[in-house]
Amino acid sequence: MTTALPTPQSSPLPRSLDGRRIVVVGAGSNTGRALARAASEAGAELVLAGPDPRKLEWTAGELSGPAEVVPVDLADETSIAALATATGRFHHLVSTAAMPANGPLAELELADVHRAFAAKVYGPLLLAKHLAAQAATDTPEGASFTFFSGVAAWRPTPARTVMATTNGALAFLVQALAVEIAPVRVNAVSPGIVDSGSWDRLGADKAPFLQSTATRNPTRRIGTTDDLVHATHFAMTSPYVTGTVVHVDGGGRLV
């Protein structure tokens, strides 16, 4: 029996983000744009950060509310400090940043490995270092940092060693940061196979790949960007959740 692939949910967030200032690092990516759009529609004021100002301006043009564009390089501490200065007081920070260094172990380039760790480990650490003191905790949900990990940490495969390691390191980093910068909350969202546009590179092989994944997953579907939006909203607005990884993978890490 063929399992139907999911269609976008298009379910808006509640207007629980009125008056909140939210920093989205990676706002030029497909997932980052979706998060920024949903937060803006829910009443938030956005700071859009990432390495490519053109993509950030594109995202800003799609938003219904106010937004500022601040370029940032997570491999450069001076750039992160400048982001902190430009941001000022804020309520929540979300980073979807990723710079995969995939390929056979024997062919890995150290510079690529450094970039992967900058996106998933060094960068989040430095974002917390420079911005935690500016996080406004005087709201019912408090302040939060939410970083994106990934299912590769729990289901490593050949040629994905660096991806598995950086995502796994981030999962432990959020626990340490949750203690270090409390009462600011720190969590991770860990996507599985999500039809966010990243699989379009497969061309005609995309649909069979997603169908095979949906059939194998316990939920019998693959994810959508709406799934990631709602999981991130949960992490941002749940006042008793910190040091936690929210798995948004349809149970894919279990099979």
C-alpha positions in Angstrom: 0.0 0.0 0.0 1.3 3.4 -0.9 1.7 5.9 1.9 0.6 9.5 1.0 3.1 12.2 1.5 2.1 15.1 3.8 0.8 18.4 2.4 1.8 21.6 4.1 -0.2 22.2 7.2 -0.4 26.1 6.9 -1.5 26.3 10.5 -0.6 29.7 12.0 0.9 30.2 15.4 -1.2 31.8 18.1 -0.5 35.5 18.6 1.5 34.6 21.7 4.6 36.4 20.4 3.2 39.9 20.6 5.8 42.3 21.8 8.6 39.7 21.6 11.9 40.5 19.9 13.2 37.3 18.2 16.6 36.8 16.6 16.6 34.2 13.8 20.2 33.1 12.8 20.0 31.4 9.4 17.0 33.5 8.3 18.1 33.2 4.7 17.5 29.5 4.6 14.2 27.8 3.7 13.6 26.8 7.3 14.8 30.1 8.7 12.4 32.0 6.4 9.5 29.8 7.5 10.3 30.4 11.1 10.6 34.2 10.6 7.3 34.4 8.7 5.4 32.5 11.3 6.9 34.5 14.2 6.2 37.8 12.4 2.6 36.7 11.8 2.3 35.9 15.5 3.2 39.4 16.4 7.0 39.3 16.9 9.6 41.9 15.9 12.5 40.1 14.1 16.2 40.4 13.8 17.3 38.5 10.8 20.9 37.3 10.8 23.0 35.1 8.5 26.0 35.3 6.2 24.2 36.5 3.0 22.5 40.0 3.3 20.7 39.5 0.0 18.9 36.4 1.3 18.1 38.2 4.6 16.6 41.1 2.7 14.5 38.6 0.7 13.2 37.2 4.0 12.5 40.7 5.4 10.4 41.5 2.3 8.1 38.5 3.1 7.3 39.5 6.7 4.1 41.2 7.9 5.9 43.0 10.8 9.1 44.9 11.6 12.4 43.3 10.9 16.1 44.3 11.0 18.8 42.7 8.9 22.2 42.0 10.5 24.8 39.9 8.7 26.7 37.5 10.9 29.5 34.9 10.5 29.4 32.2 13.1 33.0 31.4 12.5 34.0 35.0 13.5 33.6 36.0 17.2 33.9 39.7 16.3 30.9 39.3 13.9 28.9 37.6 16.7 29.8 40.4 19.1 28.6 42.9 16.5 25.3 41.0 16.2 24.9 41.3 20.0 25.4 45.1 19.8 23.0 45.5 17.0 20.3 43.3 18.6 20.2 44.9 22.1 17.5 43.5 24.3 15.6 40.5 22.9 13.4 37.6 24.1 14.3 34.6 22.0 17.1 33.5 19.7 16.7 30.6 17.1 19.6 29.3 15.0 19.1 27.0 12.1 22.7 27.4 11.0 24.3 24.4 9.4 27.4 23.9 7.2 27.7 20.1 6.5 31.1 18.6 5.9 29.9 15.3 4.3 31.9 12.7 2.5 34.1 9.7 3.0 36.4 10.1 6.0 39.6 9.8 3.9 38.5 12.8 1.8 37.6 15.2 4.6 39.2 18.6 4.5 40.0 20.1 7.9 38.7 23.6 6.8 35.3 22.1 6.0 35.2 20.3 9.4 36.0 23.7 11.1 33.1 25.3 9.3 30.7 22.5 10.3 31.7 23.0 14.0 31.5 26.7 13.7 27.8 26.4 12.6 26.7 23.8 15.2 29.1 24.1 18.1 31.4 27.2 18.3 28.8 29.5 16.9 26.0 28.5 19.4 28.5 28.7 22.2 29.6 32.2 21.2 26.0 33.4 20.6 25.2 32.4 24.2 28.4 34.1 25.4 27.7 37.4 23.7 23.9 37.6 23.9 22.7 35.8 27.0 23.1 38.9 29.2 20.7 40.8 26.9 18.0 38.2 27.0 14.8 39.5 28.6 13.5 37.0 31.2 10.6 39.2 32.5 7.9 37.5 30.5 5.7 34.5 31.4 7.7 32.1 29.2 11.1 33.7 30.0 13.9 34.0 27.5 15.3 31.3 25.3 17.9 30.0 22.9 16.8 27.3 20.4 19.4 25.6 18.2 18.9 23.1 15.4 20.6 19.7 15.8 19.7 16.8 13.5 18.8 13.1 13.4 22.2 12.2 12.1 23.5 12.3 15.7 21.2 9.4 16.7 21.4 7.5 13.4 24.9 8.0 12.0 25.7 6.7 8.5 28.9 6.4 6.5 30.1 9.7 5.0 28.1 11.6 7.6 30.6 11.4 10.5 31.1 15.1 10.9 27.3 15.8 10.7 26.6 13.2 13.4 29.4 14.5 15.6 28.4 18.2 15.4 24.7 17.5 15.9 25.5 15.3 18.9 27.9 17.9 20.4 25.1 20.5 20.1 22.7 18.2 21.9 25.1 18.1 24.9 26.0 21.8 24.6 22.3 22.8 25.2 22.3 20.9 28.4 25.5 22.6 29.6 24.3 26.1 28.5 20.9 25.5 30.2 22.8 25.3 33.5 25.4 28.0 32.7 23.1 30.8 31.6 20.0 30.0 33.6 17.3 31.2 34.0 17.6 31.7 30.2 16.3 28.5 28.7 18.3 26.6 26.1 16.9 23.8 23.9 17.5 22.1 20.6 15.1 21.0 17.8 16.3 17.9 15.9 14.7 17.5 12.5 14.6 14.2 10.7 13.8 14.0 7.0 11.8 17.2 6.3 10.6 18.4 2.9 12.0 21.9 3.3 13.5 22.2 -0.1 16.9 20.8 0.8 16.0 17.5 -1.0 15.1 19.2 -4.3 18.7 18.5 -5.4 17.7 14.9 -5.9 15.6 15.8 -8.9 13.5 12.9 -10.1 14.8 10.8 -7.2 13.3 13.1 -4.6 9.7 11.7 -4.5 10.8 8.0 -4.3 13.2 8.9 -1.5 10.6 10.8 0.5 8.0 8.0 -0.1 10.5 5.4 1.1 11.2 7.4 4.2 7.5 7.9 5.0 6.9 4.2 4.7 9.7 3.4 7.1 9.0 6.1 9.7 6.7 5.1 12.6 4.4 8.1 11.8 4.2 6.9 8.1 5.0 10.4 6.8 7.9 12.8 6.4 8.1 16.2 7.9 7.2 19.7 6.7 8.5 23.1 7.7 5.3 23.6 9.6 6.4 20.8 11.9 9.6 22.6 12.6 7.8 25.9 13.1 5.5 24.4 15.8 8.3 22.6 17.5 10.4 25.8 17.7 7.4 27.7 19.0 7.0 25.1 21.7 10.6 25.4 22.7 10.5 29.2 22.8 7.2 29.5 24.8 7.3 26.6 27.2 8.5 28.1 30.5 9.4 24.7 32.1 11.4 23.2 29.2 15.1 23.7 29.1 18.2 21.5 28.3 16.0 19.4 26.1 16.2 18.1 22.5 12.8 18.1 20.7 12.9 15.4 18.1 10.9 16.2 15.0 11.7 13.1 13.0 8.6 11.0 12.8 10.4 8.5 14.9 13.0 8.0 12.2 15.8 7.8 14.7 14.2 4.7 16.2 14.1 2.5 13.1 
